[in-house]
Amino acid sequence: MYPHLPIPTEIAFEPVNLCNAKCFCCPYSWLGEDKNYTSKKMSHEQIELLMNDFAGLLKKYNVAPWTAHIQPWRYSDPLVCKDLEMICEIADKNKIQVIITTNGISFTEKNCKIIDKYKHLIKKLNISIIGFNDKEIREQMGVNWEVTKQRLLKVKKDYPEVSKLMRIGLKHRDYQTIDSAMKSKLRNDFQRYTLGIIKVKTNWLNNRLGDGDGKWTEHKEFAINEKNFVQGCAMDFGKIFRRLEVLVDGSAVLCCDDVDGKTNYGNVFEIGIEGVWANLRNAHKLIFDKQYSKAKENLICNSCARARFKWNDSHKQGVVIQQTNVANQSNLSVTYS
């Protein structure tokens, strides 16, 4: 048994596969080293097609206003996207929430005005900072912290309502060394830059389907057999059952850790959101199934540390409850296969 929604209630997509940082843990930091890798962007027409398709499905299935959301980024920084205002405008028109996660260096006057104008639809405004001082932030993110903090202070002064939305997430490569006293000090030190929330994150690195191997986290080889096989996903209970991941070319992939399209369940610009979501159904079922099958040996999850999560009845129930709550809020019915 696994929960299945007829459509996703969340969509993460890449309007542009470009970022102005080089975070050590981000795939773009090493994809950029590939001579064959080129930055791309969705056209205005493609963005409109994708968002209007999503909006149409939300109406078709009577999803309650402001319960679904989009995330106009996967590994890119959404504030780099020149179509951010258009994206927010379409979202506002269709009562869809927006989640923004940024490194903060692109809080230009233009972007501040856009976010301020559409602040009522911003579900989350996450500021991701890796490192605790200028030297560490330069080394771990490849950005100038002096510039970033001046822009955060300007937002706090000139756009206080935007600053209140901020959730600054402090992270570090050596997160194992962070104790409760250090967390408290960091929260106090960084609170000066925002009217929002400061969170110090620990235990946040994963191997991104094995792509972190040899770079910043240990890669483990998992022997797949009848006693050791994928039985779920440790990424936010139920996330893959409600969120669609779309690459810059329109390809739909299984999850957020599929960086460069190792999986492909169809193209949203060709068969639509409903079409690719139907294609994902078998993969969802396979991941959730507690019974072994040969098909499990071909899952992309086999190289992912998150897939080593051992499911039990309480964890499974947590997913079911979460999905049911989403359905209740959105007037969607959950089916089980």
Beta strands, then each sheet from edge to edge (+ up, - down):
strand 1: 3-4
strand 2: 10-13
strand 3: 69-71
strand 4: 97-102
strand 5: 122-130
strand 6: 166-171
strand 7: 197-200
strand 8: 243-246
strand 9: 252-253
strand 10: 335-336
sheet 1: 1+ 10-
sheet 2: 7+ 6+ 5+ 4+ 3+ 2+ 8+ 9-
end
